[in-house]
């Protein structure tokens, strides 16, 4: 779907190619949407109505359902804030920065840095590599082994 300007909620089909492009900044609640493209602004928020897998580009914040099936894929590198998301998959670049907005556990792959806050976070690494962490309580590496973790 192209041209979401005043739409607040968007429900996709069972196809895996449903895409939404935001024409104005704000919040868009989605279900069964494969990818959401944000604006050039700094206030684009995607909220998941149901557990699912969504790719994002130009989106600053993703609010999940808290279900284990919430997966966010970054389509381009950059900063992303998440809340109640189970898994975040970054790009192959060196600019994928993840900020955790609430307590809990998140599994990551191809994320370069993770920043928490004052609540308890657990980060599970799904693939080998290195990650910079700040204000994260626990980091588990692939297969129970920590890869390369840089504090700060």
Secondary structure by P-SEA (a helix, b strand, c coil): ccccccccbbbbcccccbbbbbccbbbbbbccccbbbbccccbbbbbbcccbbbbbccccbbbccccccbbbbcccbbbbbbccccbbbbcccccbbbbbccbbbbbbccccbbbbccbbbbbbbccbbbbbbccccccccccccccccccc
